[in-house]
Amino acid sequence: MVGLFKAVGGLVIALAILVAILMLFIGGIQGFTAGVVAALVYAFWGAAIFAFGLMLEHLEAIRHNSVRQSEMLTELLRRAPKADPSGRDPAADSLDQLEKSKFRFRDI
């Protein structure tokens, strides 16, 4: 289904380009300017159909990988460091170390 949307969108865009070229040969520049509006409308809808196909492809990839990502998230939550009984955030130690360091950005 995804491939069908992408193929139809590509064909509509190709048709729009062909209509614009055909109008140029048939009616000269006056025919081209008259037909360019229709060609742009076809090209826009072709791009919209193609983008819809890409969106469906992206949603299929998310659905396909969601089980593995859920398992990875569960494993990360199991490995997460537990809070100290004192209630202090474990990241606070690293912040204290940064405050005490002699590092300055202008030294880079």
PyMOL commands that set and color helices and strands:
alter all, ss='L'
color gray80, all
select helices_A, chain A and resi 2-79+91-100+105-107
alter helices_A, ss='H'
color red, helices_A
deselect
rebuild
show_as cartoon
